[in-house]
Amino acid sequence: MAYVNTSRAVGLADRIAAIAGSFRKAMAQRAIYRQTMRELNALSAKELADLGIHHSAIRSLAHEAAYGK
């Protein structure tokens, strides 16, 4: 009877690549969060009101934009 092993051993290089990928994703999400915060904080109270956004909701909106719900 023949036996074929289809599982792949996860080596150190694979783990380092996964960590690097996670780091890149986290940095991209953080950049989106920071940019959203900057843009919303730059708006006046009237502009925020026109958009239906209260100033206290800016942080949660930026978080949702970057990381989802």
N, C-alpha and C positions, 0 to 999 in steps of 0.2 A: 504494500500500500504506500502510495506516495503522500508526502505531507508538504504542504506549501504554507509558509508563514507569510501572511500578508500584512502583519502589523509592522509598523515602522518604529524603530528605536528613536526616542527623542534625546538628542545629544545636547551638549553644551552650546553649540553654535545655534541650534534651533531655539533653545531657551533664551539666549541673548537676543536673537532676532525678534522673538515674541515680546520681550521686554522693551526693545527699541521701538517696535511698532506701537505698543501701548503708550510709551512716552510721547511719541510723535502725535498720536491721537489726542492725548491729554493736553499737549501744548496747543494744538489747533483749536480744541474746545475752549481753552482758556483765552486764546486770542479773540475768538468770537465773543466770549463773555465781556472781555475788556472793551472791545470795539462797540458793542451794543450799549454798555454802560456809558462810554464816552459820548456816543451820539445822542442817547436819550437825556443825559445830564446837560447837554448843550442846548436843549430846547427850552423855550420859555414856558411859564405856567400856562399861558394862553394856548401855545402850540400843543402842549400836552393835553389840555382840556379839549381842544379840537379833535385830538386823536382818541379821546376817551380814556386817557391814562392819568392816574393820580401819581404824584411824585413818589409816594410811598411804595408804589408797585414796580418801580424801575428795576430794582434788584431782582425781584422774582421773574420779571419778564426777560431780563438778560440771562438769568440762569436757565429758564425754559428754552430760550433761543440757542444756547450753547449745548445743553445737556439733555434736552427733551423733558417730557413731563415726569 
